[in-house]
Amino acid sequence: MGAGQHKWLPWVPVALTFVVAFPLFYESFASGMEAEPQEEIDALSLEGAKRSLQAIIHVYLPDAWPFIELSLVQSIGMAVKVSIMSEVLTATSAGMSGIGTMIILSRHNDGGLETIPAYSLIALGLMIIIDIPFWILKKKKNEQ
């Protein structure tokens, strides 16, 4: 294989993360927009501002914010997991840096039986650090 054939490989984790996280985020935002009370939609229609930028910023976005928070809870943790997984699947050089790349490179360089569990524990700790604030946010949202 030539040197230029794998130029797109570093973008695979970014693309996979977007493909996984964006639909969750979009669906929650759309659900928030659909949950808008009919009387507010009617009031915006009477003023001719139903689809204006000001209506989105001042009416739709604040009302959709609980749905957006929920989508963040769901999508950020999933995005980090997919990012690490896709790095493991596509790591071909030391030019990429990330936990997944470190896992696959340690396997190729050292045999990896000592370092792979260490990197896996680092990834697990990172996931816990990322997920805990969002889990607390979700729990507080459910209590309201």
CNS distance restraints for C-alpha pairs under 8 A (distance, minus, plus):
assign (resid   1 and name CA) (resid   5 and name CA) 6.73 0.50 0.50
assign (resid   8 and name CA) (resid  12 and name CA) 6.99 0.50 0.50
assign (resid   9 and name CA) (resid  90 and name CA) 6.57 0.50 0.50
assign (resid  10 and name CA) (resid  14 and name CA) 7.87 0.50 0.50
assign (resid  10 and name CA) (resid  90 and name CA) 7.62 0.50 0.50
assign (resid  10 and name CA) (resid  96 and name CA) 6.70 0.50 0.50
assign (resid  11 and name CA) (resid  15 and name CA) 6.13 0.50 0.50
assign (resid  12 and name CA) (resid  16 and name CA) 6.01 0.50 0.50
assign (resid  12 and name CA) (resid  86 and name CA) 7.05 0.50 0.50
assign (resid  12 and name CA) (resid  90 and name CA) 7.35 0.50 0.50
assign (resid  13 and name CA) (resid  17 and name CA) 5.96 0.50 0.50
assign (resid  13 and name CA) (resid  82 and name CA) 7.59 0.50 0.50
assign (resid  13 and name CA) (resid  83 and name CA) 5.26 0.50 0.50
assign (resid  13 and name CA) (resid  84 and name CA) 7.81 0.50 0.50
assign (resid  13 and name CA) (resid  86 and name CA) 5.05 0.50 0.50
assign (resid  13 and name CA) (resid  87 and name CA) 5.93 0.50 0.50
assign (resid  13 and name CA) (resid  90 and name CA) 7.86 0.50 0.50
assign (resid  14 and name CA) (resid  18 and name CA) 6.19 0.50 0.50
assign (resid  14 and name CA) (resid  83 and name CA) 7.09 0.50 0.50
assign (resid  15 and name CA) (resid  19 and name CA) 6.11 0.50 0.50
assign (resid  16 and name CA) (resid  20 and name CA) 6.21 0.50 0.50
assign (resid  16 and name CA) (resid  82 and name CA) 7.00 0.50 0.50
assign (resid  16 and name CA) (resid  83 and name CA) 7.20 0.50 0.50
assign (resid  16 and name CA) (resid  86 and name CA) 7.15 0.50 0.50
assign (resid  17 and name CA) (resid  21 and name CA) 5.96 0.50 0.50
assign (resid  17 and name CA) (resid  79 and name CA) 5.18 0.50 0.50
assign (resid  17 and name CA) (resid  80 and name CA) 7.58 0.50 0.50
assign (resid  17 and name CA) (resid  82 and name CA) 5.83 0.50 0.50
assign (resid  17 and name CA) (resid  83 and name CA) 5.66 0.50 0.50
assign (resid  18 and name CA) (resid  22 and name CA) 5.46 0.50 0.50
assign (resid  18 and name CA) (resid  79 and name CA) 7.62 0.50 0.50
assign (resid  19 and name CA) (resid  23 and name CA) 6.99 0.50 0.50
assign (resid  20 and name CA) (resid  24 and name CA) 7.32 0.50 0.50
assign (resid  20 and name CA) (resid  75 and name CA) 7.74 0.50 0.50
assign (resid  20 and name CA) (resid  78 and name CA) 7.52 0.50 0.50
assign (resid  20 and name CA) (resid  79 and name CA) 6.62 0.50 0.50
assign (resid  20 and name CA) (resid  82 and name CA) 7.61 0.50 0.50
assign (resid  21 and name CA) (resid  25 and name CA) 6.34 0.50 0.50
assign (resid  21 and name CA) (resid  75 and name CA) 4.96 0.50 0.50
assign (resid  21 and name CA) (resid  76 and name CA) 7.04 0.50 0.50
assign (resid  21 and name CA) (resid  78 and name CA) 6.97 0.50 0.50
assign (resid  21 and name CA) (resid  79 and name CA) 5.64 0.50 0.50
assign (resid  22 and name CA) (resid  26 and name CA) 5.88 0.50 0.50
assign (resid  22 and name CA) (resid  75 and name CA) 7.72 0.50 0.50
assign (resid  23 and name CA) (resid  27 and name CA) 5.90 0.50 0.50
assign (resid  24 and name CA) (resid  28 and name CA) 6.30 0.50 0.50
assign (resid  24 and name CA) (resid  71 and name CA) 6.10 0.50 0.50
assign (resid  24 and name CA) (resid  74 and name CA) 7.28 0.50 0.50
assign (resid  24 and name CA) (resid  75 and name CA) 6.09 0.50 0.50
assign (resid  25 and name CA) (resid  29 and name CA) 6.22 0.50 0.50
assign (resid  25 and name CA) (resid  68 and name CA) 6.95 0.50 0.50
assign (resid  25 and name CA) (resid  71 and name CA) 4.98 0.50 0.50
assign (resid  25 and name CA) (resid  72 and name CA) 6.82 0.50 0.50
assign (resid  25 and name CA) (resid  75 and name CA) 6.62 0.50 0.50
assign (resid  26 and name CA) (resid  30 and name CA) 6.02 0.50 0.50
assign (resid  27 and name CA) (resid  31 and name CA) 6.04 0.50 0.50
assign (resid  28 and name CA) (resid  32 and name CA) 6.18 0.50 0.50
assign (resid  28 and name CA) (resid  67 and name CA) 5.34 0.50 0.50
assign (resid  28 and name CA) (resid  68 and name CA) 5.97 0.50 0.50
assign (resid  28 and name CA) (resid  70 and name CA) 7.36 0.50 0.50
assign (resid  28 and name CA) (resid  71 and name CA) 5.59 0.50 0.50
assign (resid  29 and name CA) (resid  33 and name CA) 6.30 0.50 0.50
assign (resid  29 and name CA) (resid  64 and name CA) 6.42 0.50 0.50
assign (resid  29 and name CA) (resid  67 and name CA) 6.09 0.50 0.50
assign (resid  29 and name CA) (resid  68 and name CA) 5.58 0.50 0.50
assign (resid  29 and name CA) (resid  71 and name CA) 7.70 0.50 0.50
assign (resid  30 and name CA) (resid  34 and name CA) 6.17 0.50 0.50
assign (resid  31 and name CA) (resid  35 and name CA) 6.11 0.50 0.50
assign (resid  31 and name CA) (resid  64 and name CA) 7.79 0.50 0.50
assign (resid  31 and name CA) (resid  67 and name CA) 7.09 0.50 0.50
assign (resid  32 and name CA) (resid  36 and name CA) 6.81 0.50 0.50
assign (resid  32 and name CA) (resid  60 and name CA) 7.94 0.50 0.50
assign (resid  32 and name CA) (resid  63 and name CA) 6.91 0.50 0.50
assign (resid  32 and name CA) (resid  64 and name CA) 4.11 0.50 0.50
assign (resid  32 and name CA) (resid  65 and name CA) 7.33 0.50 0.50
assign (resid  32 and name CA) (resid  66 and name CA) 7.66 0.50 0.50
assign (resid  32 and name CA) (resid  67 and name CA) 5.40 0.50 0.50
assign (resid  32 and name CA) (resid  68 and name CA) 7.48 0.50 0.50
assign (resid  33 and name CA) (resid  60 and name CA) 6.17 0.50 0.50
assign (resid  33 and name CA) (resid  61 and name CA) 7.82 0.50 0.50
assign (resid  33 and name CA) (resid  63 and name CA) 7.68 0.50 0.50
assign (resid  33 and name CA) (resid  64 and name CA) 5.84 0.50 0.50
assign (resid  35 and name CA) (resid  64 and name CA) 7.70 0.50 0.50
assign (resid  36 and name CA) (resid  40 and name CA) 7.12 0.50 0.50
assign (resid  36 and name CA) (resid  41 and name CA) 7.11 0.50 0.50
assign (resid  36 and name CA) (resid  60 and name CA) 7.05 0.50 0.50
assign (resid  36 and name CA) (resid  63 and name CA) 6.83 0.50 0.50
assign (resid  36 and name CA) (resid  64 and name CA) 7.72 0.50 0.50
assign (resid  37 and name CA) (resid  41 and name CA) 6.64 0.50 0.50
assign (resid  38 and name CA) (resid  42 and name CA) 6.10 0.50 0.50
assign (resid  39 and name CA) (resid  43 and name CA) 6.11 0.50 0.50
assign (resid  40 and name CA) (resid  44 and name CA) 6.17 0.50 0.50
assign (resid  41 and name CA) (resid  45 and name CA) 6.11 0.50 0.50
assign (resid  41 and name CA) (resid  50 and name CA) 6.70 0.50 0.50
assign (resid  42 and name CA) (resid  46 and name CA) 6.21 0.50 0.50
assign (resid  43 and name CA) (resid  47 and name CA) 6.44 0.50 0.50
assign (resid  44 and name CA) (resid  48 and name CA) 6.14 0.50 0.50
assign (resid  44 and name CA) (resid  49 and name CA) 5.19 0.50 0.50
assign (resid  44 and name CA) (resid  50 and name CA) 4.68 0.50 0.50
assign (resid  44 and name CA) (resid  55 and name CA) 7.50 0.50 0.50
assign (resid  45 and name CA) (resid  49 and name CA) 6.03 0.50 0.50
assign (resid  45 and name CA) (resid  50 and name CA) 4.96 0.50 0.50
assign (resid  49 and name CA) (resid  54 and name CA) 7.76 0.50 0.50
assign (resid  49 and name CA) (resid  55 and name CA) 6.28 0.50 0.50
assign (resid  50 and name CA) (resid  55 and name CA) 6.40 0.50 0.50
assign (resid  51 and name CA) (resid  55 and name CA) 6.62 0.50 0.50
assign (resid  51 and name CA) (resid  56 and name CA) 7.18 0.50 0.50
assign (resid  52 and name CA) (resid  56 and name CA) 6.47 0.50 0.50
assign (resid  53 and name CA) (resid  57 and name CA) 6.18 0.50 0.50
assign (resid  54 and name CA) (resid  58 and name CA) 5.81 0.50 0.50
assign (resid  54 and name CA) (resid  59 and name CA) 7.78 0.50 0.50
assign (resid  55 and name CA) (resid  59 and name CA) 5.15 0.50 0.50
assign (resid  55 and name CA) (resid  60 and name CA) 6.35 0.50 0.50
assign (resid  56 and name CA) (resid  60 and name CA) 4.72 0.50 0.50
assign (resid  56 and name CA) (resid  61 and name CA) 5.69 0.50 0.50
assign (resid  57 and name CA) (resid  61 and name CA) 5.39 0.50 0.50
assign (resid  57 and name CA) (resid  62 and name CA) 7.39 0.50 0.50
assign (resid  58 and name CA) (resid  62 and name CA) 6.52 0.50 0.50
assign (resid  59 and name CA) (resid  63 and name CA) 6.37 0.50 0.50
assign (resid  60 and name CA) (resid  64 and name CA) 5.95 0.50 0.50
assign (resid  61 and name CA) (resid  65 and name CA) 5.89 0.50 0.50
assign (resid  64 and name CA) (resid  68 and name CA) 6.32 0.50 0.50
assign (resid  65 and name CA) (resid  69 and name CA) 6.11 0.50 0.50
assign (resid  66 and name CA) (resid  70 and name CA) 6.32 0.50 0.50
assign (resid  66 and name CA) (resid 141 and name CA) 7.71 0.50 0.50
assign (resid  67 and name CA) (resid  71 and name CA) 6.25 0.50 0.50
assign (resid  68 and name CA) (resid  72 and name CA) 6.26 0.50 0.50
assign (resid  69 and name CA) (resid  73 and name CA) 6.36 0.50 0.50
assign (resid  69 and name CA) (resid 137 and name CA) 7.97 0.50 0.50
assign (resid  69 and name CA) (resid 138 and name CA) 7.85 0.50 0.50
assign (resid  70 and name CA) (resid  74 and name CA) 6.34 0.50 0.50
assign (resid  70 and name CA) (resid 138 and name CA) 6.55 0.50 0.50
assign (resid  71 and name CA) (resid  75 and name CA) 5.81 0.50 0.50
assign (resid  72 and name CA) (resid  76 and name CA) 5.67 0.50 0.50
assign (resid  72 and name CA) (resid 134 and name CA) 7.55 0.50 0.50
assign (resid  73 and name CA) (resid  77 and name CA) 6.99 0.50 0.50
assign (resid  73 and name CA) (resid 131 and name CA) 7.53 0.50 0.50
assign (resid  73 and name CA) (resid 134 and name CA) 5.01 0.50 0.50
assign (resid  73 and name CA) (resid 135 and name CA) 6.76 0.50 0.50
assign (resid  73 and name CA) (resid 137 and name CA) 7.85 0.50 0.50
assign (resid  73 and name CA) (resid 138 and name CA) 6.89 0.50 0.50
assign (resid  74 and name CA) (resid  78 and name CA) 6.64 0.50 0.50
assign (resid  75 and name CA) (resid  79 and name CA) 5.84 0.50 0.50
assign (resid  76 and name CA) (resid  80 and name CA) 6.30 0.50 0.50
assign (resid  77 and name CA) (resid  81 and name CA) 6.41 0.50 0.50
assign (resid  77 and name CA) (resid 127 and name CA) 6.79 0.50 0.50
assign (resid  77 and name CA) (resid 130 and name CA) 6.81 0.50 0.50
assign (resid  77 and name CA) (resid 131 and name CA) 6.00 0.50 0.50
assign (resid  78 and name CA) (resid  82 and name CA) 6.14 0.50 0.50
assign (resid  79 and name CA) (resid  83 and name CA) 5.98 0.50 0.50
assign (resid  80 and name CA) (resid  84 and name CA) 6.28 0.50 0.50
assign (resid  80 and name CA) (resid 127 and name CA) 7.45 0.50 0.50
assign (resid  81 and name CA) (resid  85 and name CA) 6.17 0.50 0.50
assign (resid  81 and name CA) (resid 127 and name CA) 7.76 0.50 0.50
assign (resid  82 and name CA) (resid  86 and name CA) 5.94 0.50 0.50
assign (resid  83 and name CA) (resid  87 and name CA) 6.14 0.50 0.50
assign (resid  83 and name CA) (resid 100 and name CA) 7.86 0.50 0.50
assign (resid  84 and name CA) (resid  88 and name CA) 6.34 0.50 0.50
assign (resid  84 and name CA) (resid  98 and name CA) 7.35 0.50 0.50
assign (resid  84 and name CA) (resid  99 and name CA) 6.29 0.50 0.50
assign (resid  84 and name CA) (resid 100 and name CA) 4.64 0.50 0.50
assign (resid  84 and name CA) (resid 101 and name CA) 7.90 0.50 0.50
assign (resid  85 and name CA) (resid  89 and name CA) 6.36 0.50 0.50
assign (resid  85 and name CA) (resid 100 and name CA) 6.32 0.50 0.50
assign (resid  86 and name CA) (resid  90 and name CA) 6.04 0.50 0.50
assign (resid  86 and name CA) (resid 100 and name CA) 7.40 0.50 0.50
assign (resid  87 and name CA) (resid  91 and name CA) 5.46 0.50 0.50
assign (resid  87 and name CA) (resid  98 and name CA) 7.18 0.50 0.50
assign (resid  87 and name CA) (resid  99 and name CA) 7.69 0.50 0.50
assign (resid  87 and name CA) (resid 100 and name CA) 4.65 0.50 0.50
assign (resid  87 and name CA) (resid 101 and name CA) 5.37 0.50 0.50
assign (resid  88 and name CA) (resid 100 and name CA) 4.46 0.50 0.50
assign (resid  88 and name CA) (resid 101 and name CA) 5.57 0.50 0.50
assign (resid  88 and name CA) (resid 103 and name CA) 6.83 0.50 0.50
assign (resid  88 and name CA) (resid 104 and name CA) 5.65 0.50 0.50
assign (resid  91 and name CA) (resid  96 and name CA) 7.08 0.50 0.50
assign (resid  91 and name CA) (resid 100 and name CA) 7.56 0.50 0.50
assign (resid  91 and name CA) (resid 101 and name CA) 5.25 0.50 0.50
assign (resid  91 and name CA) (resid 104 and name CA) 6.61 0.50 0.50
assign (resid  91 and name CA) (resid 105 and name CA) 7.52 0.50 0.50
assign (resid  93 and name CA) (resid 105 and name CA) 7.88 0.50 0.50
assign (resid  94 and name CA) (resid 101 and name CA) 7.64 0.50 0.50
assign (resid  94 and name CA) (resid 105 and name CA) 7.49 0.50 0.50
assign (resid  96 and name CA) (resid 101 and name CA) 6.65 0.50 0.50
assign (resid  97 and name CA) (resid 101 and name CA) 5.97 0.50 0.50
assign (resid  97 and name CA) (resid 102 and name CA) 7.11 0.50 0.50
assign (resid  98 and name CA) (resid 102 and name CA) 6.19 0.50 0.50
assign (resid  99 and name CA) (resid 103 and name CA) 6.18 0.50 0.50
assign (resid  99 and name CA) (resid 119 and name CA) 6.67 0.50 0.50
assign (resid  99 and name CA) (resid 123 and name CA) 6.74 0.50 0.50
assign (resid 100 and name CA) (resid 104 and name CA) 6.38 0.50 0.50
assign (resid 101 and name CA) (resid 105 and name CA) 5.99 0.50 0.50
assign (resid 102 and name CA) (resid 106 and name CA) 5.92 0.50 0.50
assign (resid 102 and name CA) (resid 119 and name CA) 7.40 0.50 0.50
assign (resid 103 and name CA) (resid 107 and name CA) 6.32 0.50 0.50
assign (resid 103 and name CA) (resid 112 and name CA) 7.72 0.50 0.50
assign (resid 103 and name CA) (resid 115 and name CA) 7.51 0.50 0.50
assign (resid 103 and name CA) (resid 116 and name CA) 5.50 0.50 0.50
assign (resid 103 and name CA) (resid 119 and name CA) 6.20 0.50 0.50
assign (resid 103 and name CA) (resid 120 and name CA) 7.67 0.50 0.50
assign (resid 104 and name CA) (resid 108 and name CA) 6.37 0.50 0.50
assign (resid 105 and name CA) (resid 109 and name CA) 5.93 0.50 0.50
assign (resid 106 and name CA) (resid 110 and name CA) 5.41 0.50 0.50
assign (resid 106 and name CA) (resid 111 and name CA) 6.73 0.50 0.50
assign (resid 106 and name CA) (resid 112 and name CA) 4.96 0.50 0.50
assign (resid 106 and name CA) (resid 115 and name CA) 6.56 0.50 0.50
assign (resid 106 and name CA) (resid 116 and name CA) 6.86 0.50 0.50
assign (resid 107 and name CA) (resid 111 and name CA) 4.76 0.50 0.50
assign (resid 107 and name CA) (resid 112 and name CA) 3.97 0.50 0.50
assign (resid 107 and name CA) (resid 113 and name CA) 7.26 0.50 0.50
assign (resid 107 and name CA) (resid 115 and name CA) 7.98 0.50 0.50
assign (resid 107 and name CA) (resid 116 and name CA) 7.01 0.50 0.50
assign (resid 108 and name CA) (resid 112 and name CA) 7.07 0.50 0.50
assign (resid 112 and name CA) (resid 116 and name CA) 5.37 0.50 0.50
assign (resid 113 and name CA) (resid 117 and name CA) 7.23 0.50 0.50
assign (resid 114 and name CA) (resid 118 and name CA) 7.04 0.50 0.50
assign (resid 115 and name CA) (resid 119 and name CA) 6.15 0.50 0.50
assign (resid 116 and name CA) (resid 120 and name CA) 6.02 0.50 0.50
assign (resid 117 and name CA) (resid 121 and name CA) 6.08 0.50 0.50
assign (resid 118 and name CA) (resid 122 and name CA) 6.28 0.50 0.50
assign (resid 119 and name CA) (resid 123 and name CA) 6.18 0.50 0.50
assign (resid 120 and name CA) (resid 124 and name CA) 6.12 0.50 0.50
assign (resid 121 and name CA) (resid 125 and name CA) 6.03 0.50 0.50
assign (resid 122 and name CA) (resid 126 and name CA) 6.09 0.50 0.50
assign (resid 123 and name CA) (resid 127 and name CA) 6.17 0.50 0.50
assign (resid 124 and name CA) (resid 128 and name CA) 6.25 0.50 0.50
assign (resid 125 and name CA) (resid 129 and name CA) 6.18 0.50 0.50
assign (resid 126 and name CA) (resid 130 and name CA) 6.16 0.50 0.50
assign (resid 127 and name CA) (resid 131 and name CA) 5.85 0.50 0.50
assign (resid 128 and name CA) (resid 132 and name CA) 5.86 0.50 0.50
assign (resid 129 and name CA) (resid 133 and name CA) 7.54 0.50 0.50
assign (resid 130 and name CA) (resid 134 and name CA) 7.34 0.50 0.50
assign (resid 131 and name CA) (resid 135 and name CA) 5.87 0.50 0.50
assign (resid 132 and name CA) (resid 136 and name CA) 6.12 0.50 0.50
assign (resid 133 and name CA) (resid 137 and name CA) 6.17 0.50 0.50
assign (resid 134 and name CA) (resid 138 and name CA) 6.07 0.50 0.50
assign (resid 135 and name CA) (resid 139 and name CA) 6.14 0.50 0.50
assign (resid 136 and name CA) (resid 140 and name CA) 6.17 0.50 0.50
assign (resid 137 and name CA) (resid 141 and name CA) 6.18 0.50 0.50
assign (resid 138 and name CA) (resid 142 and name CA) 6.24 0.50 0.50
assign (resid 139 and name CA) (resid 143 and name CA) 6.34 0.50 0.50
assign (resid 140 and name CA) (resid 144 and name CA) 6.60 0.50 0.50
